[in-house]
Amino acid sequence: MELVVDANVLLAALLKGALTRELLFDSRFKLYAPEHLVLEIQLLLKRNLSIQRRTGLSGKALEEVFHFLTQKIEMHPESTYSLHVVATSV
C-alpha cells in the first residue's frame, strides 16, 4: 500500500510512540512525503523547546531520532507533484 506521510504522523511518531513508529517501518507500506516537510519539521524541532521537554530528548537526540524515522520515506521535491495539486480556497 502506498501512503503519503504528513507532519502530524511524523510528530506523533516522535511524541506518542510505539504504534505510529511501527507503522512507519511496516514493510507493507511504501511511504512518500514532500521534501519540504522534512525541512519544516527540522526547523520546528530546533525552535520548539516544548517538544524536547515532552520527549525528554536533547535537540541533537531529537534530530537523530527524526532522521531514523524518515529513512524509509521517499521524499519528493515540489516539482514532481505540483502539477497534480488542485488549489482550494478555504
Phi, psi and omega in degrees: 000139179257132182225148174260128182265137176245179184300322181299321180294314181293320178293322177296322178296327177285318189268318190263329171106223202316300187298313180297319177298317179301318179297323179296333182254006179290122185292348178285346184251136169257119188253141179229153175203152174291142182304322182296338180301315181297316180297318180297316181289323177300317177297317179299317181295326180286326186268333190261098182292337180295329177294319177298317179295317182295325181272339184076016181250151174287167178303318180295316180296320177299318178300317180295317178296317179298316177301316179299316182294332184265001183300323184274352184271127178276117182270142180232131175290157183305328182298338181277345183228350187300329179289343184260356182270130178265125180286138177233152175248141182254000000 
